[in-house]
Amino acid sequence: MEKVSEIEIEAALASLARLIERYGDQYWPLFERLETELYSRNMKAARLNRYGAGASLLKHEKTDSRSLKVHRL
């Protein structure tokens, strides 16, 4: 199963905010769950960055002066 991206979570939160505004609080638990997930991911990235791991866990290897080769760890 493919992981949902942070961008997709943010888009869902925006949609849910509009739904809550229009139809009421029945969507609030889902909004809170997605907001918590996004916060958790951001905190994980910040903590990894603090110790030099990088948020995306990507290793960049310079191949020449004009290009950058990217490898997933």
N, CA, C, O and CB atoms as a CASP TS submission, in Angstrom:
PFRMAT TS
TARGET T0000
AUTHOR 0000-0000-0000
METHOD Language model
MODEL 1
PARENT N/A
ATOM      1  N   MET     1       0.836  -1.169   0.000  1.00  0.00           N
ATOM      2  CA  MET     1       0.000   0.000   0.000  1.00  0.00           C
ATOM      3  C   MET     1       0.887   1.239   0.000  1.00  0.00           C
ATOM      4  O   MET     1       1.895   1.293   0.704  1.00  0.00           O
ATOM      5  CB  MET     1      -0.955  -0.006   1.208  1.00  0.00           C
ATOM      6  N   GLU     2       0.505   2.225  -0.789  1.00  0.00           N
ATOM      7  CA  GLU     2       1.284   3.439  -0.917  1.00  0.00           C
ATOM      8  C   GLU     2       0.963   4.411   0.230  1.00  0.00           C
ATOM      9  O   GLU     2      -0.194   4.560   0.624  1.00  0.00           O
ATOM     10  CB  GLU     2       1.016   4.100  -2.278  1.00  0.00           C
ATOM     11  N   LYS     3       1.991   5.060   0.749  1.00  0.00           N
ATOM     12  CA  LYS     3       1.835   6.008   1.843  1.00  0.00           C
ATOM     13  C   LYS     3       1.200   7.304   1.331  1.00  0.00           C
ATOM     14  O   LYS     3       1.556   7.795   0.259  1.00  0.00           O
ATOM     15  CB  LYS     3       3.199   6.297   2.509  1.00  0.00           C
ATOM     16  N   VAL     4       0.278   7.842   2.087  1.00  0.00           N
ATOM     17  CA  VAL     4      -0.359   9.109   1.746  1.00  0.00           C
ATOM     18  C   VAL     4       0.636  10.228   2.020  1.00  0.00           C
ATOM     19  O   VAL     4       1.262  10.258   3.080  1.00  0.00           O
ATOM     20  CB  VAL     4      -1.685   9.320   2.553  1.00  0.00           C
ATOM     21  N   SER     5       0.783  11.144   1.072  1.00  0.00           N
ATOM     22  CA  SER     5       1.756  12.225   1.212  1.00  0.00           C
ATOM     23  C   SER     5       1.227  13.336   2.123  1.00  0.00           C
ATOM     24  O   SER     5       0.029  13.432   2.387  1.00  0.00           O
ATOM     25  CB  SER     5       2.111  12.798  -0.164  1.00  0.00           C
ATOM     26  N   GLU     6       2.153  14.167   2.593  1.00  0.00           N
ATOM     27  CA  GLU     6       1.780  15.304   3.424  1.00  0.00           C
ATOM     28  C   GLU     6       0.905  16.278   2.637  1.00  0.00           C
ATOM     29  O   GLU     6      -0.009  16.887   3.191  1.00  0.00           O
ATOM     30  CB  GLU     6       3.034  16.019   3.954  1.00  0.00           C
ATOM     31  N   ILE     7       1.186  16.418   1.361  1.00  0.00           N
ATOM     32  CA  ILE     7       0.396  17.307   0.509  1.00  0.00           C
ATOM     33  C   ILE     7      -1.048  16.808   0.424  1.00  0.00           C
ATOM     34  O   ILE     7      -1.988  17.601   0.473  1.00  0.00           O
ATOM     35  CB  ILE     7       1.020  17.405  -0.907  1.00  0.00           C
ATOM     36  N   GLU     8      -1.214  15.500   0.298  1.00  0.00           N
ATOM     37  CA  GLU     8      -2.558  14.928   0.247  1.00  0.00           C
ATOM     38  C   GLU     8      -3.292  15.122   1.576  1.00  0.00           C
ATOM     39  O   GLU     8      -4.495  15.383   1.589  1.00  0.00           O
ATOM     40  CB  GLU     8      -2.488  13.435  -0.103  1.00  0.00           C
ATOM     41  N   ILE     9      -2.574  14.995   2.684  1.00  0.00           N
ATOM     42  CA  ILE     9      -3.192  15.220   3.993  1.00  0.00           C
ATOM     43  C   ILE     9      -3.630  16.669   4.121  1.00  0.00           C
ATOM     44  O   ILE     9      -4.732  16.947   4.594  1.00  0.00           O
ATOM     45  CB  ILE     9      -2.218  14.853   5.133  1.00  0.00           C
ATOM     46  N   GLU    10      -2.770  17.597   3.701  1.00  0.00           N
ATOM     47  CA  GLU    10      -3.128  19.014   3.773  1.00  0.00           C
ATOM     48  C   GLU    10      -4.346  19.327   2.916  1.00  0.00           C
ATOM     49  O   GLU    10      -5.209  20.104   3.325  1.00  0.00           O
ATOM     50  CB  GLU    10      -1.951  19.880   3.336  1.00  0.00           C
ATOM     51  N   ALA    11      -4.424  18.732   1.733  1.00  0.00           N
ATOM     52  CA  ALA    11      -5.589  18.939   0.863  1.00  0.00           C
ATOM     53  C   ALA    11      -6.849  18.377   1.515  1.00  0.00           C
ATOM     54  O   ALA    11      -7.912  18.994   1.449  1.00  0.00           O
ATOM     55  CB  ALA    11      -5.363  18.278  -0.517  1.00  0.00           C
ATOM     56  N   ALA    12      -6.732  17.214   2.142  1.00  0.00           N
ATOM     57  CA  ALA    12      -7.880  16.619   2.832  1.00  0.00           C
ATOM     58  C   ALA    12      -8.323  17.497   4.001  1.00  0.00           C
ATOM     59  O   ALA    12      -9.519  17.665   4.234  1.00  0.00           O
ATOM     60  CB  ALA    12      -7.534  15.204   3.332  1.00  0.00           C
ATOM     61  N   LEU    13      -7.366  18.051   4.728  1.00  0.00           N
ATOM     62  CA  LEU    13      -7.712  18.942   5.838  1.00  0.00           C
ATOM     63  C   LEU    13      -8.461  20.174   5.342  1.00  0.00           C
ATOM     64  O   LEU    13      -9.418  20.619   5.975  1.00  0.00           O
ATOM     65  CB  LEU    13      -6.450  19.367   6.595  1.00  0.00           C
ATOM     66  N   ALA    14      -8.029  20.722   4.214  1.00  0.00           N
ATOM     67  CA  ALA    14      -8.719  21.883   3.646  1.00  0.00           C
ATOM     68  C   ALA    14     -10.148  21.523   3.251  1.00  0.00           C
ATOM     69  O   ALA    14     -11.078  22.290   3.500  1.00  0.00           O
ATOM     70  CB  ALA    14      -7.953  22.422   2.426  1.00  0.00           C
ATOM     71  N   SER    15     -10.318  20.363   2.640  1.00  0.00           N
ATOM     72  CA  SER    15     -11.662  19.903   2.258  1.00  0.00           C
ATOM     73  C   SER    15     -12.532  19.678   3.486  1.00  0.00           C
ATOM     74  O   SER    15     -13.698  20.071   3.517  1.00  0.00           O
ATOM     75  CB  SER    15     -11.577  18.610   1.434  1.00  0.00           C
ATOM     76  N   LEU    16     -11.953  19.042   4.491  1.00  0.00           N
ATOM     77  CA  LEU    16     -12.705  18.789   5.722  1.00  0.00           C
ATOM     78  C   LEU    16     -13.088  20.082   6.426  1.00  0.00           C
ATOM     79  O   LEU    16     -14.179  20.178   6.989  1.00  0.00           O
ATOM     80  CB  LEU    16     -11.893  17.914   6.664  1.00  0.00           C
ATOM     81  N   ALA    17     -12.215  21.070   6.402  1.00  0.00           N
ATOM     82  CA  ALA    17     -12.537  22.359   7.016  1.00  0.00           C
ATOM     83  C   ALA    17     -13.768  22.969   6.349  1.00  0.00           C
ATOM     84  O   ALA    17     -14.645  23.511   7.022  1.00  0.00           O
ATOM     85  CB  ALA    17     -11.334  23.327   6.916  1.00  0.00           C
ATOM     86  N   ARG    18     -13.824  22.876   5.023  1.00  0.00           N
ATOM     87  CA  ARG    18     -14.996  23.390   4.304  1.00  0.00           C
ATOM     88  C   ARG    18     -16.250  22.587   4.646  1.00  0.00           C
ATOM     89  O   ARG    18     -17.326  23.157   4.825  1.00  0.00           O
ATOM     90  CB  ARG    18     -14.750  23.358   2.786  1.00  0.00           C
ATOM     91  N   LEU    19     -16.107  21.257   4.737  1.00  0.00           N
ATOM     92  CA  LEU    19     -17.251  20.416   5.107  1.00  0.00           C
ATOM     93  C   LEU    19     -17.765  20.745   6.498  1.00  0.00           C
ATOM     94  O   LEU    19     -18.974  20.833   6.711  1.00  0.00           O
ATOM     95  CB  LEU    19     -16.871  18.944   5.036  1.00  0.00           C
ATOM     96  N   ILE    20     -16.856  20.925   7.440  1.00  0.00           N
ATOM     97  CA  ILE    20     -17.239  21.253   8.819  1.00  0.00           C
ATOM     98  C   ILE    20     -17.952  22.601   8.857  1.00  0.00           C
ATOM     99  O   ILE    20     -18.966  22.763   9.537  1.00  0.00           O
ATOM    100  CB  ILE    20     -15.996  21.276   9.747  1.00  0.00           C
ATOM    101  N   GLU    21     -17.411  23.556   8.121  1.00  0.00           N
ATOM    102  CA  GLU    21     -18.021  24.880   8.083  1.00  0.00           C
ATOM    103  C   GLU    21     -19.432  24.820   7.495  1.00  0.00           C
ATOM    104  O   GLU    21     -20.332  25.524   7.953  1.00  0.00           O
ATOM    105  CB  GLU    21     -17.149  25.842   7.269  1.00  0.00           C
ATOM    106  N   ARG    22     -19.615  23.992   6.499  1.00  0.00           N
ATOM    107  CA  ARG    22     -20.894  23.926   5.789  1.00  0.00           C
ATOM    108  C   ARG    22     -21.922  22.998   6.459  1.00  0.00           C
ATOM    109  O   ARG    22     -23.105  23.328   6.546  1.00  0.00           O
ATOM    110  CB  ARG    22     -20.656  23.464   4.372  1.00  0.00           C
ATOM    111  N   TYR    23     -21.445  21.824   6.935  1.00  0.00           N
ATOM    112  CA  TYR    23     -22.384  20.800   7.397  1.00  0.00           C
ATOM    113  C   TYR    23     -22.319  20.481   8.888  1.00  0.00           C
ATOM    114  O   TYR    23     -23.165  19.749   9.402  1.00  0.00           O
ATOM    115  CB  TYR    23     -22.149  19.558   6.640  1.00  0.00           C
ATOM    116  N   GLY    24     -21.336  21.017   9.574  1.00  0.00           N
ATOM    117  CA  GLY    24     -21.285  20.787  11.014  1.00  0.00           C
ATOM    118  C   GLY    24     -20.135  19.891  11.454  1.00  0.00           C
ATOM    119  O   GLY    24     -19.291  19.481  10.658  1.00  0.00           O
ATOM    120  N   ASP    25     -20.135  19.607  12.736  1.00  0.00           N
ATOM    121  CA  ASP    25     -18.998  18.972  13.394  1.00  0.00           C
ATOM    122  C   ASP    25     -18.897  17.455  13.255  1.00  0.00           C
ATOM    123  O   ASP    25     -18.005  16.856  13.856  1.00  0.00           O
ATOM    124  CB  ASP    25     -19.041  19.301  14.811  1.00  0.00           C
ATOM    125  N   GLN    26     -19.765  16.821  12.498  1.00  0.00           N
ATOM    126  CA  GLN    26     -19.668  15.362  12.389  1.00  0.00           C
ATOM    127  C   GLN    26     -18.360  14.928  11.720  1.00  0.00           C
ATOM    128  O   GLN    26     -17.955  13.774  11.859  1.00  0.00           O
ATOM    129  CB  GLN    26     -20.862  14.812  11.602  1.00  0.00           C
ATOM    130  N   TYR    27     -17.699  15.829  11.003  1.00  0.00           N
ATOM    131  CA  TYR    27     -16.421  15.497  10.360  1.00  0.00           C
ATOM    132  C   TYR    27     -15.213  15.851  11.233  1.00  0.00           C
ATOM    133  O   TYR    27     -14.072  15.576  10.863  1.00  0.00           O
ATOM    134  CB  TYR    27     -16.311  16.220   9.025  1.00  0.00           C
ATOM    135  N   TRP    28     -15.468  16.453  12.380  1.00  0.00           N
ATOM    136  CA  TRP    28     -14.387  16.901  13.258  1.00  0.00           C
ATOM    137  C   TRP    28     -13.431  15.780  13.691  1.00  0.00           C
ATOM    138  O   TRP    28     -12.221  16.006  13.682  1.00  0.00           O
ATOM    139  CB  TRP    28     -14.977  17.545  14.478  1.00  0.00           C
ATOM    140  N   PRO    29     -13.901  14.595  14.067  1.00  0.00           N
ATOM    141  CA  PRO    29     -12.953  13.537  14.472  1.00  0.00           C
ATOM    142  C   PRO    29     -11.961  13.168  13.360  1.00  0.00           C
ATOM    143  O   PRO    29     -10.788  12.919  13.639  1.00  0.00           O
ATOM    144  CB  PRO    29     -13.725  12.286  14.896  1.00  0.00           C
ATOM    145  N   LEU    30     -12.412  13.133  12.132  1.00  0.00           N
ATOM    146  CA  LEU    30     -11.509  12.839  11.019  1.00  0.00           C
ATOM    147  C   LEU    30     -10.516  13.978  10.815  1.00  0.00           C
ATOM    148  O   LEU    30      -9.339  13.739  10.547  1.00  0.00           O
ATOM    149  CB  LEU    30     -12.306  12.593   9.727  1.00  0.00           C
ATOM    150  N   PHE    31     -10.989  15.213  10.943  1.00  0.00           N
ATOM    151  CA  PHE    31     -10.108  16.376  10.840  1.00  0.00           C
ATOM    152  C   PHE    31      -9.000  16.295  11.889  1.00  0.00           C
ATOM    153  O   PHE    31      -7.825  16.489  11.575  1.00  0.00           O
ATOM    154  CB  PHE    31     -10.912  17.686  11.007  1.00  0.00           C
ATOM    155  N   GLU    32      -9.375  16.009  13.125  1.00  0.00           N
ATOM    156  CA  GLU    32      -8.386  15.899  14.205  1.00  0.00           C
ATOM    157  C   GLU    32      -7.386  14.785  13.939  1.00  0.00           C
ATOM    158  O   GLU    32      -6.191  14.946  14.190  1.00  0.00           O
ATOM    159  CB  GLU    32      -9.084  15.656  15.542  1.00  0.00           C
ATOM    160  N   ARG    33      -7.871  13.649  13.429  1.00  0.00           N
ATOM    161  CA  ARG    33      -6.979  12.514  13.161  1.00  0.00           C
ATOM    162  C   ARG    33      -5.954  12.868  12.093  1.00  0.00           C
ATOM    163  O   ARG    33      -4.772  12.556  12.240  1.00  0.00           O
ATOM    164  CB  ARG    33      -7.790  11.283  12.724  1.00  0.00           C
ATOM    165  N   LEU    34      -6.397  13.517  11.018  1.00  0.00           N
ATOM    166  CA  LEU    34      -5.469  13.901   9.954  1.00  0.00           C
ATOM    167  C   LEU    34      -4.507  14.988  10.411  1.00  0.00           C
ATOM    168  O   LEU    34      -3.330  14.975  10.048  1.00  0.00           O
ATOM    169  CB  LEU    34      -6.240  14.375   8.731  1.00  0.00           C
ATOM    170  N   GLU    35      -5.006  15.926  11.204  1.00  0.00           N
ATOM    171  CA  GLU    35      -4.142  16.981  11.728  1.00  0.00           C
ATOM    172  C   GLU    35      -3.063  16.397  12.639  1.00  0.00           C
ATOM    173  O   GLU    35      -1.908  16.819  12.591  1.00  0.00           O
ATOM    174  CB  GLU    35      -4.974  18.026  12.491  1.00  0.00           C
ATOM    175  N   THR    36      -3.442  15.432  13.463  1.00  0.00           N
ATOM    176  CA  THR    36      -2.489  14.760  14.347  1.00  0.00           C
ATOM    177  C   THR    36      -1.443  13.998  13.538  1.00  0.00           C
ATOM    178  O   THR    36      -0.259  14.027  13.873  1.00  0.00           O
ATOM    179  CB  THR    36      -3.222  13.802  15.300  1.00  0.00           C
ATOM    180  N   GLU    37      -1.868  13.323  12.486  1.00  0.00           N
ATOM    181  CA  GLU    37      -0.937  12.587  11.619  1.00  0.00           C
ATOM    182  C   GLU    37       0.056  13.536  10.965  1.00  0.00           C
ATOM    183  O   GLU    37       1.252  13.250  10.932  1.00  0.00           O
ATOM    184  CB  GLU    37      -1.705  11.802  10.539  1.00  0.00           C
ATOM    185  N   LEU    38      -0.419  14.651  10.450  1.00  0.00           N
ATOM    186  CA  LEU    38       0.465  15.625   9.806  1.00  0.00           C
ATOM    187  C   LEU    38       1.458  16.195  10.818  1.00  0.00           C
ATOM    188  O   LEU    38       2.646  16.311  10.519  1.00  0.00           O
ATOM    189  CB  LEU    38      -0.357  16.765   9.161  1.00  0.00           C
ATOM    190  N   TYR    39       0.988  16.545  11.996  1.00  0.00           N
ATOM    191  CA  TYR    39       1.859  17.061  13.052  1.00  0.00           C
ATOM    192  C   TYR    39       2.920  16.030  13.420  1.00  0.00           C
ATOM    193  O   TYR    39       4.093  16.368  13.581  1.00  0.00           O
ATOM    194  CB  TYR    39       1.034  17.446  14.296  1.00  0.00           C
ATOM    195  N   SER    40       2.508  14.785  13.551  1.00  0.00           N
ATOM    196  CA  SER    40       3.432  13.718  13.906  1.00  0.00           C
ATOM    197  C   SER    40       4.532  13.557  12.860  1.00  0.00           C
ATOM    198  O   SER    40       5.705  13.411  13.202  1.00  0.00           O
ATOM    199  CB  SER    40       2.678  12.408  14.077  1.00  0.00           C
ATOM    200  N   ARG    41       4.154  13.583  11.606  1.00  0.00           N
ATOM    201  CA  ARG    41       5.143  13.464  10.530  1.00  0.00           C
ATOM    202  C   ARG    41       6.101  14.644  10.526  1.00  0.00           C
ATOM    203  O   ARG    41       7.306  14.472  10.341  1.00  0.00           O
ATOM    204  CB  ARG    41       4.446  13.357   9.174  1.00  0.00           C
ATOM    205  N   ASN    42       5.564  15.850  10.731  1.00  0.00           N
ATOM    206  CA  ASN    42       6.418  17.037  10.755  1.00  0.00           C
ATOM    207  C   ASN    42       7.383  17.000  11.931  1.00  0.00           C
ATOM    208  O   ASN    42       8.542  17.394  11.794  1.00  0.00           O
ATOM    209  CB  ASN    42       5.566  18.303  10.819  1.00  0.00           C
ATOM    210  N   MET    43       6.922  16.533  13.078  1.00  0.00           N
ATOM    211  CA  MET    43       7.797  16.435  14.245  1.00  0.00           C
ATOM    212  C   MET    43       8.882  15.386  14.016  1.00  0.00           C
ATOM    213  O   MET    43      10.030  15.578  14.417  1.00  0.00           O
ATOM    214  CB  MET    43       6.981  16.092  15.504  1.00  0.00           C
ATOM    215  N   LYS    44       8.521  14.288  13.376  1.00  0.00           N
ATOM    216  CA  LYS    44       9.505  13.252  13.071  1.00  0.00           C
ATOM    217  C   LYS    44      10.597  13.814  12.166  1.00  0.00           C
ATOM    218  O   LYS    44      11.785  13.593  12.399  1.00  0.00           O
ATOM    219  CB  LYS    44       8.827  12.034  12.406  1.00  0.00           C
ATOM    220  N   ALA    45      10.178  14.543  11.131  1.00  0.00           N
ATOM    221  CA  ALA    45      11.139  15.137  10.202  1.00  0.00           C
ATOM    222  C   ALA    45      12.045  16.132  10.930  1.00  0.00           C
ATOM    223  O   ALA    45      13.256  16.149  10.709  1.00  0.00           O
ATOM    224  CB  ALA    45      10.405  15.834   9.037  1.00  0.00           C
ATOM    225  N   ALA    46      11.462  16.953  11.793  1.00  0.00           N
ATOM    226  CA  ALA    46      12.251  17.944  12.537  1.00  0.00           C
ATOM    227  C   ALA    46      13.267  17.264  13.444  1.00  0.00           C
ATOM    228  O   ALA    46      14.414  17.698  13.548  1.00  0.00           O
ATOM    229  CB  ALA    46      11.331  18.851  13.368  1.00  0.00           C
ATOM    230  N   ARG    47      12.833  16.196  14.098  1.00  0.00           N
ATOM    231  CA  ARG    47      13.739  15.474  15.000  1.00  0.00           C
ATOM    232  C   ARG    47      14.869  14.816  14.221  1.00  0.00           C
ATOM    233  O   ARG    47      16.015  14.828  14.669  1.00  0.00           O
ATOM    234  CB  ARG    47      12.969  14.415  15.805  1.00  0.00           C
ATOM    235  N   LEU    48      14.561  14.243  13.063  1.00  0.00           N
ATOM    236  CA  LEU    48      15.604  13.639  12.243  1.00  0.00           C
ATOM    237  C   LEU    48      16.574  14.694  11.728  1.00  0.00           C
ATOM    238  O   LEU    48      17.784  14.472  11.701  1.00  0.00           O
ATOM    239  CB  LEU    48      14.986  12.877  11.073  1.00  0.00           C
ATOM    240  N   ASN    49      16.042  15.840  11.322  1.00  0.00           N
ATOM    241  CA  ASN    49      16.896  16.938  10.855  1.00  0.00           C
ATOM    242  C   ASN    49      17.844  17.415  11.939  1.00  0.00           C
ATOM    243  O   ASN    49      18.991  17.766  11.661  1.00  0.00           O
ATOM    244  CB  ASN    49      16.045  18.100  10.374  1.00  0.00           C
ATOM    245  N   ARG    50      17.365  17.427  13.173  1.00  0.00           N
ATOM    246  CA  ARG    50      18.179  17.880  14.295  1.00  0.00           C
ATOM    247  C   ARG    50      19.455  17.052  14.414  1.00  0.00           C
ATOM    248  O   ARG    50      20.494  17.562  14.834  1.00  0.00           O
ATOM    249  CB  ARG    50      17.379  17.807  15.598  1.00  0.00           C
ATOM    250  N   TYR    51      19.377  15.779  14.046  1.00  0.00           N
ATOM    251  CA  TYR    51      20.526  14.894  14.161  1.00  0.00           C
ATOM    252  C   TYR    51      21.166  14.586  12.815  1.00  0.00           C
ATOM    253  O   TYR    51      21.984  13.673  12.699  1.00  0.00           O
ATOM    254  CB  TYR    51      20.118  13.614  14.830  1.00  0.00           C
ATOM    255  N   GLY    52      20.789  15.351  11.807  1.00  0.00           N
ATOM    256  CA  GLY    52      21.459  15.244  10.522  1.00  0.00           C
ATOM    257  C   GLY    52      20.948  14.171   9.582  1.00  0.00           C
ATOM    258  O   GLY    52      21.574  13.923   8.551  1.00  0.00           O
ATOM    259  N   ALA    53      19.838  13.526   9.896  1.00  0.00           N
ATOM    260  CA  ALA    53      19.333  12.463   9.028  1.00  0.00           C
ATOM    261  C   ALA    53      18.568  13.017   7.838  1.00  0.00           C
ATOM    262  O   ALA    53      18.516  12.363   6.797  1.00  0.00           O
ATOM    263  CB  ALA    53      18.442  11.523   9.816  1.00  0.00           C
ATOM    264  N   GLY    54      17.981  14.180   7.951  1.00  0.00           N
ATOM    265  CA  GLY    54      17.204  14.761   6.868  1.00  0.00           C
ATOM    266  C   GLY    54      15.768  14.275   6.879  1.00  0.00           C
ATOM    267  O   GLY    54      15.509  13.104   7.157  1.00  0.00           O
ATOM    268  N   ALA    55      14.838  15.159   6.579  1.00  0.00           N
ATOM    269  CA  ALA    55      13.413  14.831   6.640  1.00  0.00           C
ATOM    270  C   ALA    55      13.010  13.787   5.629  1.00  0.00           C
ATOM    271  O   ALA    55      12.180  12.929   5.929  1.00  0.00           O
ATOM    272  CB  ALA    55      12.592  16.062   6.431  1.00  0.00           C
ATOM    273  N   SER    56      13.573  13.835   4.442  1.00  0.00           N
ATOM    274  CA  SER    56      13.139  12.894   3.414  1.00  0.00           C
ATOM    275  C   SER    56      14.011  11.650   3.356  1.00  0.00           C
ATOM    276  O   SER    56      13.754  10.755   2.551  1.00  0.00           O
ATOM    277  CB  SER    56      13.134  13.569   2.068  1.00  0.00           C
ATOM    278  N   LEU    57      15.039  11.580   4.197  1.00  0.00           N
ATOM    279  CA  LEU    57      15.936  10.435   4.225  1.00  0.00           C
ATOM    280  C   LEU    57      16.524  10.140   2.842  1.00  0.00           C
ATOM    281  O   LEU    57      16.666   8.986   2.439  1.00  0.00           O
ATOM    282  CB  LEU    57      15.199   9.210   4.752  1.00  0.00           C
ATOM    283  N   LEU    58      16.857  11.208   2.135  1.00  0.00           N
ATOM    284  CA  LEU    58      17.464  11.059   0.826  1.00  0.00           C
ATOM    285  C   LEU    58      18.956  11.356   0.914  1.00  0.00           C
ATOM    286  O   LEU    58      19.389  12.242   1.652  1.00  0.00           O
ATOM    287  CB  LEU    58      16.783  11.984  -0.201  1.00  0.00           C
ATOM    288  N   LYS    59      19.716  10.611   0.161  1.00  0.00           N
ATOM    289  CA  LYS    59      21.145  10.835   0.064  1.00  0.00           C
ATOM    290  C   LYS    59      21.407  11.431  -1.311  1.00  0.00           C
ATOM    291  O   LYS    59      21.038  10.835  -2.323  1.00  0.00           O
ATOM    292  CB  LYS    59      21.962   9.511   0.290  1.00  0.00           C
ATOM    293  N   HIS    60      22.027  12.580  -1.359  1.00  0.00           N
ATOM    294  CA  HIS    60      22.322  13.246  -2.627  1.00  0.00           C
ATOM    295  C   HIS    60      23.779  12.987  -2.981  1.00  0.00           C
ATOM    296  O   HIS    60      24.683  13.205  -2.174  1.00  0.00           O
ATOM    297  CB  HIS    60      22.031  14.780  -2.545  1.00  0.00           C
ATOM    298  N   GLU    61      23.981  12.526  -4.179  1.00  0.00           N
ATOM    299  CA  GLU    61      25.330  12.250  -4.663  1.00  0.00           C
ATOM    300  C   GLU    61      25.573  13.093  -5.901  1.00  0.00           C
ATOM    301  O   GLU    61      24.924  12.893  -6.928  1.00  0.00           O
ATOM    302  CB  GLU    61      25.529  10.732  -4.969  1.00  0.00           C
ATOM    303  N   LYS    62      26.493  14.023  -5.812  1.00  0.00           N
ATOM    304  CA  LYS    62      26.783  14.891  -6.938  1.00  0.00           C
ATOM    305  C   LYS    62      27.534  14.092  -7.995  1.00  0.00           C
ATOM    306  O   LYS    62      28.562  13.478  -7.712  1.00  0.00           O
ATOM    307  CB  LYS    62      27.602  16.130  -6.490  1.00  0.00           C
ATOM    308  N   THR    63      27.001  14.106  -9.230  1.00  0.00           N
ATOM    309  CA  THR    63      27.634  13.336 -10.293  1.00  0.00           C
ATOM    310  C   THR    63      28.507  14.200 -11.188  1.00  0.00           C
ATOM    311  O   THR    63      29.523  13.720 -11.691  1.00  0.00           O
ATOM    312  CB  THR    63      26.585  12.642 -11.123  1.00  0.00           C
ATOM    313  N   ASP    64      28.143  15.457 -11.401  1.00  0.00           N
ATOM    314  CA  ASP    64      29.001  16.412 -12.083  1.00  0.00           C
ATOM    315  C   ASP    64      28.532  17.810 -11.732  1.00  0.00           C
ATOM    316  O   ASP    64      27.628  17.953 -10.909  1.00  0.00           O
ATOM    317  CB  ASP    64      28.991  16.187 -13.622  1.00  0.00           C
ATOM    318  N   SER    65      29.096  18.823 -12.307  1.00  0.00           N
ATOM    319  CA  SER    65      28.771  20.184 -11.910  1.00  0.00           C
ATOM    320  C   SER    65      27.380  20.621 -12.338  1.00  0.00           C
ATOM    321  O   SER    65      26.889  21.639 -11.849  1.00  0.00           O
ATOM    322  CB  SER    65      29.780  21.123 -12.473  1.00  0.00           C
ATOM    323  N   ARG    66      26.719  19.879 -13.244  1.00  0.00           N
ATOM    324  CA  ARG    66      25.405  20.287 -13.736  1.00  0.00           C
ATOM    325  C   ARG    66      24.257  19.405 -13.280  1.00  0.00           C
ATOM    326  O   ARG    66      23.100  19.758 -13.506  1.00  0.00           O
ATOM    327  CB  ARG    66      25.423  20.316 -15.211  1.00  0.00           C
ATOM    328  N   SER    67      24.529  18.280 -12.652  1.00  0.00           N
ATOM    329  CA  SER    67      23.430  17.383 -12.281  1.00  0.00           C
ATOM    330  C   SER    67      23.601  16.878 -10.855  1.00  0.00           C
ATOM    331  O   SER    67      24.679  16.944 -10.266  1.00  0.00           O
ATOM    332  CB  SER    67      23.350  16.198 -13.254  1.00  0.00           C
ATOM    333  N   LEU    68      22.512  16.381 -10.338  1.00  0.00           N
ATOM    334  CA  LEU    68      22.481  15.830  -8.992  1.00  0.00           C
ATOM    335  C   LEU    68      21.761  14.503  -9.055  1.00  0.00           C
ATOM    336  O   LEU    68      20.614  14.437  -9.499  1.00  0.00           O
ATOM    337  CB  LEU    68      21.791  16.799  -7.985  1.00  0.00           C
ATOM    338  N   LYS    69      22.416  13.452  -8.618  1.00  0.00           N
ATOM    339  CA  LYS    69      21.817  12.133  -8.607  1.00  0.00           C
ATOM    340  C   LYS    69      21.279  11.876  -7.208  1.00  0.00           C
ATOM    341  O   LYS    69      21.973  12.111  -6.219  1.00  0.00           O
ATOM    342  CB  LYS    69      22.842  11.037  -9.033  1.00  0.00           C
ATOM    343  N   VAL    70      20.032  11.392  -7.123  1.00  0.00           N
ATOM    344  CA  VAL    70      19.371  11.195  -5.829  1.00  0.00           C
ATOM    345  C   VAL    70      19.118   9.703  -5.633  1.00  0.00           C
ATOM    346  O   VAL    70      18.609   9.023  -6.524  1.00  0.00           O
ATOM    347  CB  VAL    70      18.029  12.004  -5.746  1.00  0.00           C
ATOM    348  N   HIS    71      19.481   9.209  -4.454  1.00  0.00           N
ATOM    349  CA  HIS    71      19.265   7.804  -4.092  1.00  0.00           C
ATOM    350  C   HIS    71      18.435   7.741  -2.831  1.00  0.00           C
ATOM    351  O   HIS    71      18.702   8.477  -1.881  1.00  0.00           O
ATOM    352  CB  HIS    71      20.610   7.057  -3.897  1.00  0.00           C
ATOM    353  N   ARG    72      17.434   6.877  -2.800  1.00  0.00           N
ATOM    354  CA  ARG    72      16.676   6.647  -1.560  1.00  0.00           C
ATOM    355  C   ARG    72      17.497   5.714  -0.682  1.00  0.00           C
ATOM    356  O   ARG    72      18.114   4.762  -1.160  1.00  0.00           O
ATOM    357  CB  ARG    72      15.245   6.040  -1.854  1.00  0.00           C
ATOM    358  N   LEU    73      17.488   6.006   0.598  1.00  0.00           N
ATOM    359  CA  LEU    73      18.194   5.136   1.563  1.00  0.00           C
ATOM    360  C   LEU    73      17.331   4.004   1.973  1.00  0.00           C
ATOM    361  O   LEU    73      17.747   3.169   2.775  1.00  0.00           O
ATOM    362  CB  LEU    73      18.633   5.909   2.794  1.00  0.00           C
TER
END
